Amino acid sequence: MKELVEVIAKSLVDYPEEVVVTETENDKTIVVELHVASSDMGKVIGKQGRIAKAIRSVVKAAASKSDKKVVVDIV
């Protein structure tokens, strides 16, 4: 999941070198944290959070093969 979020985020932002994705895993949950430059935050979130929702939907669809829940946090 980490690689998927990283590829999507780097294609959206102006400063792809500042994109940092961390992944932590619990029993049934995978938490993916996305860190971008402050000037790129709006591009990742989108108007009314539409791009953020789309990123979460794609990751959720990719994670449907496993039995784990994936949470994407934009920090």
PQR file of N, CA, C, O and H, with PARSE charges and radii, in Angstrom:
ATOM      1  N   MET A   1       0.819  -1.191   0.000 -0.4000 1.5000
ATOM      2  CA  MET A   1       0.000   0.000   0.000 -0.0000 2.0000
ATOM      3  C   MET A   1       0.868   1.263   0.000  0.5500 1.7000
ATOM      4  O   MET A   1       0.512   2.283  -0.590 -0.5500 1.4000
ATOM      5  N   LYS A   2       1.990   1.167   0.663 -0.4000 1.5000
ATOM      6  CA  LYS A   2       2.889   2.317   0.766 -0.0000 2.0000
ATOM      7  C   LYS A   2       3.316   2.803  -0.609  0.5500 1.7000
ATOM      8  O   LYS A   2       3.304   4.005  -0.878 -0.5500 1.4000
ATOM      9  H   LYS A   2       2.280   0.338   1.142  0.4000 1.0000
ATOM     10  N   GLU A   3       3.690   1.880  -1.476 -0.4000 1.5000
ATOM     11  CA  GLU A   3       4.158   2.243  -2.806 -0.0000 2.0000
ATOM     12  C   GLU A   3       3.044   2.865  -3.634  0.5500 1.7000
ATOM     13  O   GLU A   3       3.278   3.812  -4.384 -0.5500 1.4000
ATOM     14  H   GLU A   3       3.700   0.904  -1.258  0.4000 1.0000
ATOM     15  N   LEU A   4       1.838   2.337  -3.502 -0.4000 1.5000
ATOM     16  CA  LEU A   4       0.691   2.861  -4.242 -0.0000 2.0000
ATOM     17  C   LEU A   4       0.403   4.301  -3.858  0.5500 1.7000
ATOM     18  O   LEU A   4       0.222   5.149  -4.732 -0.5500 1.4000
ATOM     19  H   LEU A   4       1.648   1.567  -2.892  0.4000 1.0000
ATOM     20  N   VAL A   5       0.357   4.588  -2.574 -0.4000 1.5000
ATOM     21  CA  VAL A   5       0.099   5.953  -2.108 -0.0000 2.0000
ATOM     22  C   VAL A   5       1.223   6.883  -2.539  0.5500 1.7000
ATOM     23  O   VAL A   5       0.976   8.032  -2.907 -0.5500 1.4000
ATOM     24  H   VAL A   5       0.504   3.900  -1.864  0.4000 1.0000
ATOM     25  N   GLU A   6       2.449   6.395  -2.495 -0.4000 1.5000
ATOM     26  CA  GLU A   6       3.598   7.215  -2.876 -0.0000 2.0000
ATOM     27  C   GLU A   6       3.552   7.595  -4.357  0.5500 1.7000
ATOM     28  O   GLU A   6       3.819   8.745  -4.708 -0.5500 1.4000
ATOM     29  H   GLU A   6       2.649   5.462  -2.196  0.4000 1.0000
ATOM     30  N   VAL A   7       3.220   6.656  -5.214 -0.4000 1.5000
ATOM     31  CA  VAL A   7       3.142   6.932  -6.648 -0.0000 2.0000
ATOM     32  C   VAL A   7       2.025   7.938  -6.948  0.5500 1.7000
ATOM     33  O   VAL A   7       2.217   8.862  -7.739 -0.5500 1.4000
ATOM     34  H   VAL A   7       3.003   5.722  -4.929  0.4000 1.0000
ATOM     35  N   ILE A   8       0.882   7.761  -6.328 -0.4000 1.5000
ATOM     36  CA  ILE A   8      -0.243   8.674  -6.554 -0.0000 2.0000
ATOM     37  C   ILE A   8       0.113  10.075  -6.073  0.5500 1.7000
ATOM     38  O   ILE A   8      -0.121  11.055  -6.781 -0.5500 1.4000
ATOM     39  H   ILE A   8       0.726   7.010  -5.685  0.4000 1.0000
ATOM     40  N   ALA A   9       0.675  10.174  -4.877 -0.4000 1.5000
ATOM     41  CA  ALA A   9       0.990  11.482  -4.309 -0.0000 2.0000
ATOM     42  C   ALA A   9       2.060  12.206  -5.117  0.5500 1.7000
ATOM     43  O   ALA A   9       1.949  13.410  -5.348 -0.5500 1.4000
ATOM     44  H   ALA A   9       0.866   9.378  -4.302  0.4000 1.0000
ATOM     45  N   LYS A  10       3.090  11.490  -5.547 -0.4000 1.5000
ATOM     46  CA  LYS A  10       4.167  12.131  -6.299 -0.0000 2.0000
ATOM     47  C   LYS A  10       3.683  12.655  -7.640  0.5500 1.7000
ATOM     48  O   LYS A  10       4.237  13.623  -8.160 -0.5500 1.4000
ATOM     49  H   LYS A  10       3.180  10.512  -5.358  0.4000 1.0000
ATOM     50  N   SER A  11       2.669  12.039  -8.202 -0.4000 1.5000
ATOM     51  CA  SER A  11       2.147  12.519  -9.480 -0.0000 2.0000
ATOM     52  C   SER A  11       1.274  13.761  -9.324  0.5500 1.7000
ATOM     53  O   SER A  11       1.008  14.462 -10.300 -0.5500 1.4000
ATOM     54  H   SER A  11       2.218  11.252  -7.780  0.4000 1.0000
ATOM     55  N   LEU A  12       0.831  14.031  -8.105 -0.4000 1.5000
ATOM     56  CA  LEU A  12      -0.062  15.172  -7.877 -0.0000 2.0000
ATOM     57  C   LEU A  12       0.664  16.456  -7.468  0.5500 1.7000
ATOM     58  O   LEU A  12       0.190  17.550  -7.773 -0.5500 1.4000
ATOM     59  H   LEU A  12       1.047  13.462  -7.312  0.4000 1.0000
ATOM     60  N   VAL A  13       1.788  16.342  -6.796 -0.4000 1.5000
ATOM     61  CA  VAL A  13       2.409  17.495  -6.141 -0.0000 2.0000
ATOM     62  C   VAL A  13       3.465  18.176  -7.013  0.5500 1.7000
ATOM     63  O   VAL A  13       3.916  17.623  -8.016 -0.5500 1.4000
ATOM     64  H   VAL A  13       2.173  15.453  -6.548  0.4000 1.0000
ATOM     65  N   ASP A  14       3.846  19.391  -6.606 -0.4000 1.5000
ATOM     66  CA  ASP A  14       4.910  20.141  -7.278 -0.0000 2.0000
ATOM     67  C   ASP A  14       6.294  19.735  -6.782  0.5500 1.7000
ATOM     68  O   ASP A  14       7.273  19.842  -7.521 -0.5500 1.4000
ATOM     69  H   ASP A  14       3.479  19.840  -5.791  0.4000 1.0000
ATOM     70  N   TYR A  15       6.381  19.271  -5.541 -0.4000 1.5000
ATOM     71  CA  TYR A  15       7.655  18.889  -4.934 -0.0000 2.0000
ATOM     72  C   TYR A  15       7.632  17.403  -4.585  0.5500 1.7000
ATOM     73  O   TYR A  15       7.459  17.053  -3.418 -0.5500 1.4000
ATOM     74  H   TYR A  15       5.586  19.184  -4.941  0.4000 1.0000
ATOM     75  N   PRO A  16       7.805  16.522  -5.574 -0.5600 1.5000
ATOM     76  CA  PRO A  16       7.716  15.079  -5.279  0.2800 2.0000
ATOM     77  C   PRO A  16       8.831  14.563  -4.385  0.5500 1.7000
ATOM     78  O   PRO A  16       8.689  13.503  -3.775 -0.5500 1.4000
ATOM     79  N   GLU A  17       9.934  15.289  -4.296 -0.4000 1.5000
ATOM     80  CA  GLU A  17      11.024  14.831  -3.434 -0.0000 2.0000
ATOM     81  C   GLU A  17      10.680  14.974  -1.956  0.5500 1.7000
ATOM     82  O   GLU A  17      11.336  14.367  -1.109 -0.5500 1.4000
ATOM     83  H   GLU A  17      10.049  16.150  -4.791  0.4000 1.0000
ATOM     84  N   GLU A  18       9.664  15.768  -1.636 -0.4000 1.5000
ATOM     85  CA  GLU A  18       9.271  15.960  -0.228 -0.0000 2.0000
ATOM     86  C   GLU A  18       8.134  15.042   0.201  0.5500 1.7000
ATOM     87  O   GLU A  18       7.636  15.161   1.321 -0.5500 1.4000
ATOM     88  H   GLU A  18       9.131  16.261  -2.324  0.4000 1.0000
ATOM     89  N   VAL A  19       7.720  14.137  -0.666 -0.4000 1.5000
ATOM     90  CA  VAL A  19       6.661  13.190  -0.315 -0.0000 2.0000
ATOM     91  C   VAL A  19       7.276  12.068   0.521  0.5500 1.7000
ATOM     92  O   VAL A  19       8.230  11.413   0.101 -0.5500 1.4000
ATOM     93  H   VAL A  19       8.125  14.041  -1.575  0.4000 1.0000
ATOM     94  N   VAL A  20       6.711  11.859   1.710 -0.4000 1.5000
ATOM     95  CA  VAL A  20       7.169  10.786   2.603 -0.0000 2.0000
ATOM     96  C   VAL A  20       5.951   9.974   3.007  0.5500 1.7000
ATOM     97  O   VAL A  20       4.958  10.517   3.491 -0.5500 1.4000
ATOM     98  H   VAL A  20       5.935  12.390   2.051  0.4000 1.0000
ATOM     99  N   VAL A  21       6.038   8.673   2.803 -0.4000 1.5000
ATOM    100  CA  VAL A  21       4.939   7.778   3.157 -0.0000 2.0000
ATOM    101  C   VAL A  21       5.465   6.771   4.171  0.5500 1.7000
ATOM    102  O   VAL A  21       6.473   6.105   3.934 -0.5500 1.4000
ATOM    103  H   VAL A  21       6.845   8.231   2.409  0.4000 1.0000
ATOM    104  N   THR A  22       4.769   6.666   5.308 -0.4000 1.5000
ATOM    105  CA  THR A  22       5.128   5.677   6.319 -0.0000 2.0000
ATOM    106  C   THR A  22       3.960   4.722   6.504  0.5500 1.7000
ATOM    107  O   THR A  22       2.797   5.100   6.361 -0.5500 1.4000
ATOM    108  H   THR A  22       3.950   7.207   5.500  0.4000 1.0000
ATOM    109  N   GLU A  23       4.288   3.491   6.819 -0.4000 1.5000
ATOM    110  CA  GLU A  23       3.262   2.464   6.963 -0.0000 2.0000
ATOM    111  C   GLU A  23       3.485   1.728   8.273  0.5500 1.7000
ATOM    112  O   GLU A  23       4.576   1.219   8.532 -0.5500 1.4000
ATOM    113  H   GLU A  23       5.233   3.184   6.935  0.4000 1.0000
ATOM    114  N   THR A  24       2.445   1.674   9.097 -0.4000 1.5000
ATOM    115  CA  THR A  24       2.502   0.899  10.334 -0.0000 2.0000
ATOM    116  C   THR A  24       1.374  -0.118  10.302  0.5500 1.7000
ATOM    117  O   THR A  24       0.293   0.141   9.774 -0.5500 1.4000
ATOM    118  H   THR A  24       1.559   2.087   8.886  0.4000 1.0000
ATOM    119  N   GLU A  25       1.647  -1.272  10.874 -0.4000 1.5000
ATOM    120  CA  GLU A  25       0.684  -2.364  10.794 -0.0000 2.0000
ATOM    121  C   GLU A  25       0.347  -2.880  12.186  0.5500 1.7000
ATOM    122  O   GLU A  25       1.232  -3.181  12.987 -0.5500 1.4000
ATOM    123  H   GLU A  25       2.525  -1.482  11.304  0.4000 1.0000
ATOM    124  N   ASN A  26      -0.950  -2.974  12.454 -0.4000 1.5000
ATOM    125  CA  ASN A  26      -1.450  -3.550  13.696 -0.0000 2.0000
ATOM    126  C   ASN A  26      -2.060  -4.914  13.381  0.5500 1.7000
ATOM    127  O   ASN A  26      -1.763  -5.496  12.338 -0.5500 1.4000
ATOM    128  H   ASN A  26      -1.669  -2.729  11.803  0.4000 1.0000
ATOM    129  N   ASP A  27      -2.907  -5.427  14.269 -0.4000 1.5000
ATOM    130  CA  ASP A  27      -3.501  -6.745  14.069 -0.0000 2.0000
ATOM    131  C   ASP A  27      -4.304  -6.821  12.779  0.5500 1.7000
ATOM    132  O   ASP A  27      -4.002  -7.642  11.913 -0.5500 1.4000
ATOM    133  H   ASP A  27      -3.149  -4.954  15.116  0.4000 1.0000
ATOM    134  N   LYS A  28      -5.313  -5.985  12.638 -0.4000 1.5000
ATOM    135  CA  LYS A  28      -6.191  -6.011  11.470 -0.0000 2.0000
ATOM    136  C   LYS A  28      -6.177  -4.706  10.691  0.5500 1.7000
ATOM    137  O   LYS A  28      -6.984  -4.525   9.779 -0.5500 1.4000
ATOM    138  H   LYS A  28      -5.558  -5.318  13.342  0.4000 1.0000
ATOM    139  N   THR A  29      -5.275  -3.795  11.034 -0.4000 1.5000
ATOM    140  CA  THR A  29      -5.280  -2.465  10.430 -0.0000 2.0000
ATOM    141  C   THR A  29      -3.889  -2.086   9.940  0.5500 1.7000
ATOM    142  O   THR A  29      -2.885  -2.330  10.608 -0.5500 1.4000
ATOM    143  H   THR A  29      -4.620  -3.942  11.774  0.4000 1.0000
ATOM    144  N   ILE A  30      -3.858  -1.486   8.762 -0.4000 1.5000
ATOM    145  CA  ILE A  30      -2.632  -0.895   8.239 -0.0000 2.0000
ATOM    146  C   ILE A  30      -2.862   0.605   8.158  0.5500 1.7000
ATOM    147  O   ILE A  30      -3.814   1.056   7.521 -0.5500 1.4000
ATOM    148  H   ILE A  30      -4.674  -1.288   8.219  0.4000 1.0000
ATOM    149  N   VAL A  31      -1.995   1.382   8.802 -0.4000 1.5000
ATOM    150  CA  VAL A  31      -2.101   2.836   8.787 -0.0000 2.0000
ATOM    151  C   VAL A  31      -1.012   3.390   7.871  0.5500 1.7000
ATOM    152  O   VAL A  31       0.177   3.166   8.095 -0.5500 1.4000
ATOM    153  H   VAL A  31      -1.222   1.016   9.320  0.4000 1.0000
ATOM    154  N   VAL A  32      -1.435   4.113   6.839 -0.4000 1.5000
ATOM    155  CA  VAL A  32      -0.503   4.719   5.891 -0.0000 2.0000
ATOM    156  C   VAL A  32      -0.567   6.224   6.105  0.5500 1.7000
ATOM    157  O   VAL A  32      -1.624   6.833   5.942 -0.5500 1.4000
ATOM    158  H   VAL A  32      -2.401   4.295   6.657  0.4000 1.0000
ATOM    159  N   GLU A  33       0.568   6.827   6.473 -0.4000 1.5000
ATOM    160  CA  GLU A  33       0.626   8.272   6.693 -0.0000 2.0000
ATOM    161  C   GLU A  33       1.350   8.919   5.524  0.5500 1.7000
ATOM    162  O   GLU A  33       2.435   8.490   5.129 -0.5500 1.4000
ATOM    163  H   GLU A  33       1.427   6.332   6.606  0.4000 1.0000
ATOM    164  N   LEU A  34       0.730   9.959   4.977 -0.4000 1.5000
ATOM    165  CA  LEU A  34       1.281  10.669   3.837 -0.0000 2.0000
ATOM    166  C   LEU A  34       1.687  12.061   4.274  0.5500 1.7000
ATOM    167  O   LEU A  34       0.856  12.837   4.747 -0.5500 1.4000
ATOM    168  H   LEU A  34      -0.151  10.307   5.298  0.4000 1.0000
ATOM    169  N   HIS A  35       2.962  12.380   4.119 -0.4000 1.5000
ATOM    170  CA  HIS A  35       3.491  13.700   4.451 -0.0000 2.0000
ATOM    171  C   HIS A  35       3.905  14.373   3.156  0.5500 1.7000
ATOM    172  O   HIS A  35       4.672  13.808   2.376 -0.5500 1.4000
ATOM    173  H   HIS A  35       3.637  11.750   3.736  0.4000 1.0000
ATOM    174  N   VAL A  36       3.395  15.594   2.918 -0.4000 1.5000
ATOM    175  CA  VAL A  36       3.775  16.369   1.733 -0.0000 2.0000
ATOM    176  C   VAL A  36       4.187  17.761   2.172  0.5500 1.7000
ATOM    177  O   VAL A  36       3.990  18.138   3.327 -0.5500 1.4000
ATOM    178  H   VAL A  36       2.771  16.053   3.551  0.4000 1.0000
ATOM    179  N   ALA A  37       4.759  18.527   1.252 -0.4000 1.5000
ATOM    180  CA  ALA A  37       5.127  19.910   1.556 -0.0000 2.0000
ATOM    181  C   ALA A  37       3.846  20.699   1.846  0.5500 1.7000
ATOM    182  O   ALA A  37       2.780  20.386   1.318 -0.5500 1.4000
ATOM    183  H   ALA A  37       4.918  18.221   0.314  0.4000 1.0000
ATOM    184  N   SER A  38       3.967  21.716   2.683 -0.4000 1.5000
ATOM    185  CA  SER A  38       2.779  22.480   3.071 -0.0000 2.0000
ATOM    186  C   SER A  38       2.126  23.174   1.878  0.5500 1.7000
ATOM    187  O   SER A  38       0.911  23.371   1.866 -0.5500 1.4000
ATOM    188  H   SER A  38       4.834  21.971   3.112  0.4000 1.0000
ATOM    189  N   SER A  39       2.916  23.541   0.885 -0.4000 1.5000
ATOM    190  CA  SER A  39       2.331  24.192  -0.295 -0.0000 2.0000
ATOM    191  C   SER A  39       1.583  23.198  -1.183  0.5500 1.7000
ATOM    192  O   SER A  39       0.752  23.602  -1.997 -0.5500 1.4000
ATOM    193  H   SER A  39       3.903  23.380   0.895  0.4000 1.0000
ATOM    194  N   ASP A  40       1.869  21.908  -1.036 -0.4000 1.5000
ATOM    195  CA  ASP A  40       1.204  20.879  -1.833 -0.0000 2.0000
ATOM    196  C   ASP A  40       0.008  20.247  -1.135  0.5500 1.7000
ATOM    197  O   ASP A  40      -0.657  19.383  -1.707 -0.5500 1.4000
ATOM    198  H   ASP A  40       2.545  21.580  -0.375  0.4000 1.0000
ATOM    199  N   MET A  41      -0.268  20.662   0.077 -0.4000 1.5000
ATOM    200  CA  MET A  41      -1.340  20.040   0.849 -0.0000 2.0000
ATOM    201  C   MET A  41      -2.691  20.160   0.147  0.5500 1.7000
ATOM    202  O   MET A  41      -3.469  19.206   0.127 -0.5500 1.4000
ATOM    203  H   MET A  41       0.272  21.363   0.542  0.4000 1.0000
ATOM    204  N   GLY A  42      -2.966  21.317  -0.420 -0.4000 1.5000
ATOM    205  CA  GLY A  42      -4.244  21.522  -1.108 -0.0000 2.0000
ATOM    206  C   GLY A  42      -4.393  20.647  -2.334  0.5500 1.7000
ATOM    207  O   GLY A  42      -5.502  20.227  -2.666 -0.5500 1.4000
ATOM    208  H   GLY A  42      -2.334  22.092  -0.403  0.4000 1.0000
ATOM    209  N   LYS A  43      -3.303  20.369  -3.005 -0.4000 1.5000
ATOM    210  CA  LYS A  43      -3.362  19.523  -4.198 -0.0000 2.0000
ATOM    211  C   LYS A  43      -3.659  18.079  -3.844  0.5500 1.7000
ATOM    212  O   LYS A  43      -4.315  17.372  -4.609 -0.5500 1.4000
ATOM    213  H   LYS A  43      -2.402  20.710  -2.736  0.4000 1.0000
ATOM    214  N   VAL A  44      -3.188  17.641  -2.701 -0.4000 1.5000
ATOM    215  CA  VAL A  44      -3.423  16.258  -2.284 -0.0000 2.0000
ATOM    216  C   VAL A  44      -4.830  16.103  -1.715  0.5500 1.7000
ATOM    217  O   VAL A  44      -5.458  15.059  -1.890 -0.5500 1.4000
ATOM    218  H   VAL A  44      -2.655  18.215  -2.079  0.4000 1.0000
ATOM    219  N   ILE A  45      -5.325  17.129  -1.040 -0.4000 1.5000
ATOM    220  CA  ILE A  45      -6.661  17.048  -0.451 -0.0000 2.0000
ATOM    221  C   ILE A  45      -7.731  17.320  -1.504  0.5500 1.7000
ATOM    222  O   ILE A  45      -8.728  16.601  -1.568 -0.5500 1.4000
ATOM    223  H   ILE A  45      -4.815  17.977  -0.898  0.4000 1.0000
ATOM    224  N   GLY A  46      -7.539  18.339  -2.323 -0.4000 1.5000
ATOM    225  CA  GLY A  46      -8.508  18.653  -3.363 -0.0000 2.0000
ATOM    226  C   GLY A  46      -9.677  19.448  -2.836  0.5500 1.7000
ATOM    227  O   GLY A  46      -9.817  19.653  -1.630 -0.5500 1.4000
ATOM    228  H   GLY A  46      -6.729  18.923  -2.271  0.4000 1.0000
ATOM    229  N   LYS A  47     -10.518  19.895  -3.754 -0.4000 1.5000
ATOM    230  CA  LYS A  47     -11.702  20.667  -3.361 -0.0000 2.0000
ATOM    231  C   LYS A  47     -12.666  19.759  -2.611  0.5500 1.7000
ATOM    232  O   LYS A  47     -13.063  18.703  -3.103 -0.5500 1.4000
ATOM    233  H   LYS A  47     -10.405  19.729  -4.733  0.4000 1.0000
ATOM    234  N   GLN A  48     -13.025  20.186  -1.430 -0.4000 1.5000
ATOM    235  CA  GLN A  48     -13.932  19.467  -0.536 -0.0000 2.0000
ATOM    236  C   GLN A  48     -13.460  18.034  -0.261  0.5500 1.7000
ATOM    237  O   GLN A  48     -14.268  17.149   0.020 -0.5500 1.4000
ATOM    238  H   GLN A  48     -12.703  21.044  -1.030  0.4000 1.0000
ATOM    239  N   GLY A  49     -12.140  17.816  -0.345 -0.4000 1.5000
ATOM    240  CA  GLY A  49     -11.580  16.516  -0.015 -0.0000 2.0000
ATOM    241  C   GLY A  49     -11.792  15.444  -1.057  0.5500 1.7000
ATOM    242  O   GLY A  49     -11.676  14.257  -0.751 -0.5500 1.4000
ATOM    243  H   GLY A  49     -11.483  18.534  -0.574  0.4000 1.0000
ATOM    244  N   ARG A  50     -12.098  15.828  -2.275 -0.4000 1.5000
ATOM    245  CA  ARG A  50     -12.417  14.827  -3.302 -0.0000 2.0000
ATOM    246  C   ARG A  50     -11.210  13.980  -3.687  0.5500 1.7000
ATOM    247  O   ARG A  50     -11.344  12.771  -3.872 -0.5500 1.4000
ATOM    248  H   ARG A  50     -12.193  16.792  -2.524  0.4000 1.0000
ATOM    249  N   ILE A  51     -10.042  14.588  -3.811 -0.4000 1.5000
ATOM    250  CA  ILE A  51      -8.851  13.817  -4.188 -0.0000 2.0000
ATOM    251  C   ILE A  51      -8.437  12.895  -3.045  0.5500 1.7000
ATOM    252  O   ILE A  51      -8.030  11.756  -3.274 -0.5500 1.4000
ATOM    253  H   ILE A  51      -9.933  15.571  -3.661  0.4000 1.0000
ATOM    254  N   ALA A  52      -8.542  13.390  -1.818 -0.4000 1.5000
ATOM    255  CA  ALA A  52      -8.227  12.549  -0.656 -0.0000 2.0000
ATOM    256  C   ALA A  52      -9.168  11.348  -0.599  0.5500 1.7000
ATOM    257  O   ALA A  52      -8.732  10.234  -0.308 -0.5500 1.4000
ATOM    258  H   ALA A  52      -8.872  14.315  -1.632  0.4000 1.0000
ATOM    259  N   LYS A  53     -10.438  11.561  -0.870 -0.4000 1.5000
ATOM    260  CA  LYS A  53     -11.406  10.453  -0.895 -0.0000 2.0000
ATOM    261  C   LYS A  53     -11.068   9.467  -1.991  0.5500 1.7000
ATOM    262  O   LYS A  53     -11.184   8.256  -1.799 -0.5500 1.4000
ATOM    263  H   LYS A  53     -10.793  12.465  -1.106  0.4000 1.0000
ATOM    264  N   ALA A  54     -10.645   9.981  -3.152 -0.4000 1.5000
ATOM    265  CA  ALA A  54     -10.294   9.107  -4.269 -0.0000 2.0000
ATOM    266  C   ALA A  54      -9.071   8.260  -3.937  0.5500 1.7000
ATOM    267  O   ALA A  54      -9.028   7.072  -4.258 -0.5500 1.4000
ATOM    268  H   ALA A  54     -10.551  10.964  -3.307  0.4000 1.0000
ATOM    269  N   ILE A  55      -8.078   8.869  -3.297 -0.4000 1.5000
ATOM    270  CA  ILE A  55      -6.887   8.114  -2.889 -0.0000 2.0000
ATOM    271  C   ILE A  55      -7.282   7.007  -1.922  0.5500 1.7000
ATOM    272  O   ILE A  55      -6.827   5.870  -2.049 -0.5500 1.4000
ATOM    273  H   ILE A  55      -8.112   9.834  -3.036  0.4000 1.0000
ATOM    274  N   ARG A  56      -8.127   7.342  -0.958 -0.4000 1.5000
ATOM    275  CA  ARG A  56      -8.567   6.344   0.022 -0.0000 2.0000
ATOM    276  C   ARG A  56      -9.358   5.225  -0.649  0.5500 1.7000
ATOM    277  O   ARG A  56      -9.226   4.060  -0.274 -0.5500 1.4000
ATOM    278  H   ARG A  56      -8.496   8.266  -0.854  0.4000 1.0000
ATOM    279  N   SER A  57     -10.182   5.575  -1.640 -0.4000 1.5000
ATOM    280  CA  SER A  57     -10.966   4.556  -2.340 -0.0000 2.0000
ATOM    281  C   SER A  57     -10.083   3.603  -3.126  0.5500 1.7000
ATOM    282  O   SER A  57     -10.316   2.395  -3.124 -0.5500 1.4000
ATOM    283  H   SER A  57     -10.289   6.522  -1.944  0.4000 1.0000
ATOM    284  N   VAL A  58      -9.068   4.137  -3.799 -0.4000 1.5000
ATOM    285  CA  VAL A  58      -8.158   3.286  -4.570 -0.0000 2.0000
ATOM    286  C   VAL A  58      -7.392   2.352  -3.642  0.5500 1.7000
ATOM    287  O   VAL A  58      -7.229   1.169  -3.942 -0.5500 1.4000
ATOM    288  H   VAL A  58      -8.878   5.119  -3.801  0.4000 1.0000
ATOM    289  N   VAL A  59      -6.930   2.875  -2.532 -0.4000 1.5000
ATOM    290  CA  VAL A  59      -6.175   2.051  -1.581 -0.0000 2.0000
ATOM    291  C   VAL A  59      -7.081   0.989  -0.966  0.5500 1.7000
ATOM    292  O   VAL A  59      -6.661  -0.151  -0.767 -0.5500 1.4000
ATOM    293  H   VAL A  59      -7.062   3.836  -2.289  0.4000 1.0000
ATOM    294  N   LYS A  60      -8.309   1.359  -0.671 -0.4000 1.5000
ATOM    295  CA  LYS A  60      -9.252   0.404  -0.104 -0.0000 2.0000
ATOM    296  C   LYS A  60      -9.552  -0.719  -1.096  0.5500 1.7000
ATOM    297  O   LYS A  60      -9.661  -1.884  -0.714 -0.5500 1.4000
ATOM    298  H   LYS A  60      -8.650   2.285  -0.833  0.4000 1.0000
ATOM    299  N   ALA A  61      -9.684  -0.356  -2.374 -0.4000 1.5000
ATOM    300  CA  ALA A  61      -9.930  -1.369  -3.391 -0.0000 2.0000
ATOM    301  C   ALA A  61      -8.725  -2.294  -3.544  0.5500 1.7000
ATOM    302  O   ALA A  61      -8.888  -3.501  -3.723 -0.5500 1.4000
ATOM    303  H   ALA A  61      -9.596   0.591  -2.684  0.4000 1.0000
ATOM    304  N   ALA A  62      -7.523  -1.736  -3.475 -0.4000 1.5000
ATOM    305  CA  ALA A  62      -6.315  -2.553  -3.585 -0.0000 2.0000
ATOM    306  C   ALA A  62      -6.153  -3.467  -2.374  0.5500 1.7000
ATOM    307  O   ALA A  62      -5.583  -4.552  -2.486 -0.5500 1.4000
ATOM    308  H   ALA A  62      -7.391  -0.755  -3.330  0.4000 1.0000
ATOM    309  N   ALA A  63      -6.649  -3.036  -1.226 -0.4000 1.5000
ATOM    310  CA  ALA A  63      -6.509  -3.825   0.000 -0.0000 2.0000
ATOM    311  C   ALA A  63      -7.627  -4.844   0.169  0.5500 1.7000
ATOM    312  O   ALA A  63      -7.613  -5.622   1.123 -0.5500 1.4000
ATOM    313  H   ALA A  63      -7.113  -2.155  -1.135  0.4000 1.0000
ATOM    314  N   SER A  64      -8.582  -4.851  -0.731 -0.4000 1.5000
ATOM    315  CA  SER A  64      -9.720  -5.755  -0.570 -0.0000 2.0000
ATOM    316  C   SER A  64      -9.320  -7.227  -0.695  0.5500 1.7000
ATOM    317  O   SER A  64     -10.047  -8.107  -0.235 -0.5500 1.4000
ATOM    318  H   SER A  64      -8.593  -4.219  -1.506  0.4000 1.0000
ATOM    319  N   LYS A  65      -8.166  -7.494  -1.316 -0.4000 1.5000
ATOM    320  CA  LYS A  65      -7.708  -8.882  -1.424 -0.0000 2.0000
ATOM    321  C   LYS A  65      -7.248  -9.437  -0.089  0.5500 1.7000
ATOM    322  O   LYS A  65      -7.332 -10.642   0.151 -0.5500 1.4000
ATOM    323  H   LYS A  65      -7.576  -6.779  -1.690  0.4000 1.0000
ATOM    324  N   SER A  66      -6.765  -8.564   0.777 -0.4000 1.5000
ATOM    325  CA  SER A  66      -6.356  -9.014   2.106 -0.0000 2.0000
ATOM    326  C   SER A  66      -7.485  -8.750   3.096  0.5500 1.7000
ATOM    327  O   SER A  66      -8.440  -8.034   2.793 -0.5500 1.4000
ATOM    328  H   SER A  66      -6.698  -7.586   0.582  0.4000 1.0000
ATOM    329  N   ASP A  67      -7.363  -9.326   4.256 -0.4000 1.5000
ATOM    330  CA  ASP A  67      -8.406  -9.170   5.272 -0.0000 2.0000
ATOM    331  C   ASP A  67      -8.147  -7.989   6.189  0.5500 1.7000
ATOM    332  O   ASP A  67      -8.747  -7.890   7.259 -0.5500 1.4000
ATOM    333  H   ASP A  67      -6.588  -9.908   4.502  0.4000 1.0000
ATOM    334  N   LYS A  68      -7.259  -7.093   5.781 -0.4000 1.5000
ATOM    335  CA  LYS A  68      -6.889  -5.983   6.646 -0.0000 2.0000
ATOM    336  C   LYS A  68      -7.569  -4.690   6.192  0.5500 1.7000
ATOM    337  O   LYS A  68      -7.828  -4.482   5.007 -0.5500 1.4000
ATOM    338  H   LYS A  68      -6.771  -7.174   4.912  0.4000 1.0000
ATOM    339  N   LYS A  69      -7.846  -3.840   7.163 -0.4000 1.5000
ATOM    340  CA  LYS A  69      -8.408  -2.524   6.891 -0.0000 2.0000
ATOM    341  C   LYS A  69      -7.258  -1.545   6.712  0.5500 1.7000
ATOM    342  O   LYS A  69      -6.290  -1.584   7.472 -0.5500 1.4000
ATOM    343  H   LYS A  69      -7.636  -4.009   8.126  0.4000 1.0000
ATOM    344  N   VAL A  70      -7.351  -0.672   5.724 -0.4000 1.5000
ATOM    345  CA  VAL A  70      -6.294   0.293   5.451 -0.0000 2.0000
ATOM    346  C   VAL A  70      -6.818   1.695   5.721  0.5500 1.7000
ATOM    347  O   VAL A  70      -7.881   2.071   5.227 -0.5500 1.4000
ATOM    348  H   VAL A  70      -8.138  -0.640   5.107  0.4000 1.0000
ATOM    349  N   VAL A  71      -6.073   2.467   6.504 -0.4000 1.5000
ATOM    350  CA  VAL A  71      -6.433   3.836   6.831 -0.0000 2.0000
ATOM    351  C   VAL A  71      -5.354   4.734   6.248  0.5500 1.7000
ATOM    352  O   VAL A  71      -4.169   4.525   6.512 -0.5500 1.4000
ATOM    353  H   VAL A  71      -5.209   2.161   6.905  0.4000 1.0000
ATOM    354  N   VAL A  72      -5.749   5.740   5.451 -0.4000 1.5000
ATOM    355  CA  VAL A  72      -4.801   6.676   4.875 -0.0000 2.0000
ATOM    356  C   VAL A  72      -4.959   8.013   5.586  0.5500 1.7000
ATOM    357  O   VAL A  72      -6.026   8.626   5.539 -0.5500 1.4000
ATOM    358  H   VAL A  72      -6.711   5.909   5.237  0.4000 1.0000
ATOM    359  N   ASP A  73      -3.895   8.462   6.243 -0.4000 1.5000
ATOM    360  CA  ASP A  73      -3.883   9.762   6.935 -0.0000 2.0000
ATOM    361  C   ASP A  73      -2.989  10.704   6.174  0.5500 1.7000
ATOM    362  O   ASP A  73      -1.854  10.361   5.841 -0.5500 1.4000
ATOM    363  H   ASP A  73      -3.029   7.964   6.281  0.4000 1.0000
ATOM    364  N   ILE A  74      -3.498  11.908   5.891 -0.4000 1.5000
ATOM    365  CA  ILE A  74      -2.708  12.936   5.243 -0.0000 2.0000
ATOM    366  C   ILE A  74      -2.278  13.913   6.333  0.5500 1.7000
ATOM    367  O   ILE A  74      -3.102  14.598   6.939 -0.5500 1.4000
ATOM    368  H   ILE A  74      -4.420  12.186   6.162  0.4000 1.0000
ATOM    369  N   VAL A  75      -0.963  13.959   6.567 -0.4000 1.5000
ATOM    370  CA  VAL A  75      -0.429  14.747   7.682 -0.0000 2.0000
ATOM    371  C   VAL A  75       0.257  15.982   7.142  0.5500 1.7000
ATOM    372  O   VAL A  75       0.778  16.786   7.915 -0.5500 1.4000
ATOM    373  H   VAL A  75      -0.294  13.402   6.075  0.4000 1.0000
TER
END
